Amino acid sequence: MNKELYSQFYKTMFKIRTFEKRIEEFSMKGEVPGFVHLYIGEEAIATGVCANLTKNDYIQSTHRGHGHTIAKGAKVDKMMAELFGKRTGYCKGKGGSMHIADFSVGMLGANGIVGGGFTLATGAALAEKIKGTNNVSVVFFGDGASNRGTFHEALNMASVWKLPVVFVCENNEWASTTPYLTTTSVKDISDRAVGYGIPGVIVDGNDVEKVYEESAKAIERARKGEGPSIVEMKTYRIKGHFVGDPEMYRTKDEVKERFELTDPIRRFKEKVLLEGVLSENEINKMEEEIIKEIDDAVKFAMESPFPSEEELFEDLYVD
Ligand SMILES: Cc1ncc(C[n+]2csc(CCOP(=O)(O)OP(=O)(O)O)c2C)c(N)n1
């Protein structure tokens, strides 16, 4: 076992969870403007996938994008400021939760349009192929998004041109208020790979090691020029669709039961402690450092100014 890698897994997952909990708290208080979709319970996916990527590789995220952004190496203070609508944020406070991007770390952007990322990620992969690099592009998407036309267009083109793009499905069983099986023609979204002549695999998306290992294979295949794959991560959406969702469509018991079974952080922590890879002390120290980093980010966001009225129309158009 690689202690450094396992520490990185724990730190990233814990950082995402801590960030999300603080955002939930402030969002409930009305201090975070706009809709916020939390990634709690799905941390292992972004963490395991992004651990295989370099800064030169790209990711394209979704409306539920804070976890991907953190895992790809973005700064939590600039993220927090963006969520609070402050001028020091990634989009100068004018984008909010669903529009955070950081090109300096290869994070092409969250996206408020469900299924909006497929063609962008495929385009980025095409650009890398034309430039002759061995960089790859990864697109995260939900089960609901796999029913959009853009999914099928992008997969076909990526397959025909053997583009270095990996399609990572986060099947959390819900698309907003809809259980995915009532709107999706297949139980396993990875089965759709057959239609495009590419590999499709199913992974326990709550097991960060499995996520890391299986996505490594698809990423390696893309890097070698062998084309795209679908990697379907089975997980469960622990929180409401958005913060404040009354969740009339499922019971609290169902959610509690599933979280007890699947919580990727608890599972990983128990495993590394049992196997002696990390000690209780080491974990506590990592947690303390991360809590401080997130507290500092909150302070930075709160103390930052809002954009002024004069700035309202700035950055809307390229000069
Ligand atoms: C094109 C488009 N249609 C509908 C919506 C409204 N909407 C936002 S999130 C969502 C559900 C997405 O479900 P899924 O892709 O499974 O992702 P999850 O929320 O489960 O992570 C919908 C319908 C939207 N933002 N964009």
The ligand as an SDF file (V2000), in Angstrom:
LIG
                    3D

 26 27  0  0  0  0  0  0  0  0999 V2000
  -30.5560   20.9200  -20.1210 C   0  0  0  0  0  0  0  0  0  0  0  0
  -31.0870   20.9640  -18.7230 C   0  0  0  0  0  0  0  0  0  0  0  0
  -32.2460   20.3550  -18.4330 N   0  0  0  0  0  0  0  0  0  0  0  0
  -32.7270   20.3700  -17.1650 C   0  0  0  0  0  0  0  0  0  0  0  0
  -32.0570   21.0360  -16.1740 C   0  0  0  0  0  0  0  0  0  0  0  0
  -32.5990   21.0440  -14.7390 C   0  0  0  0  0  0  0  0  0  0  0  0
  -31.8180   20.0860  -13.9380 N   0  0  0  0  0  0  0  0  0  0  0  0
  -30.7720   20.4900  -13.1820 C   0  0  0  0  0  0  0  0  0  0  0  0
  -29.9960   19.2080  -12.4380 S   0  0  0  0  0  0  0  0  0  0  0  0
  -31.0760   18.0860  -13.0910 C   0  0  0  0  0  0  0  0  0  0  0  0
  -30.9380   16.6080  -12.7970 C   0  0  0  0  0  0  0  0  0  0  0  0
  -29.6310   16.0710  -13.2300 C   0  0  0  0  0  0  0  0  0  0  0  0
  -29.5080   14.7160  -12.8430 O   0  0  0  0  0  0  0  0  0  0  0  0
  -28.1730   13.9340  -13.0490 P   0  0  0  0  0  0  0  0  0  0  0  0
  -27.6030   14.2250  -14.3920 O   0  0  0  0  0  0  0  0  0  0  0  0
  -28.4290   12.5090  -12.7200 O   0  0  0  0  0  0  0  0  0  0  0  0
  -27.1740   14.5760  -11.9910 O   0  0  0  0  0  0  0  0  0  0  0  0
  -27.2940   14.6420  -10.3850 P   0  0  0  0  0  0  0  0  0  0  0  0
  -28.0750   15.8900  -10.0660 O   0  0  0  0  0  0  0  0  0  0  0  0
  -27.9560   13.4130   -9.9110 O   0  0  0  0  0  0  0  0  0  0  0  0
  -25.8830   14.7570   -9.9180 O   0  0  0  0  0  0  0  0  0  0  0  0
  -32.0150   18.7230  -13.8920 C   0  0  0  0  0  0  0  0  0  0  0  0
  -33.0890   18.0380  -14.6120 C   0  0  0  0  0  0  0  0  0  0  0  0
  -30.8470   21.6770  -16.5140 C   0  0  0  0  0  0  0  0  0  0  0  0
  -30.1170   22.3280  -15.6050 N   0  0  0  0  0  0  0  0  0  0  0  0
  -30.3640   21.6040  -17.7780 N   0  0  0  0  0  0  0  0  0  0  0  0
  1  2  1  0
  2  3  1  0
  2 26  2  0
  3  4  2  0
  4  5  1  0
  5  6  1  0
  5 24  2  0
  6  7  1  0
  7  8  2  0
  7 22  1  0
  8  9  1  0
  9 10  1  0
 10 11  1  0
 10 22  2  0
 11 12  1  0
 12 13  1  0
 13 14  1  0
 14 15  2  0
 14 16  1  0
 14 17  1  0
 17 18  1  0
 18 19  2  0
 18 20  1  0
 18 21  1  0
 22 23  1  0
 24 25  1  0
 24 26  1  0
M  CHG  1   7   1
M  END
$$$$
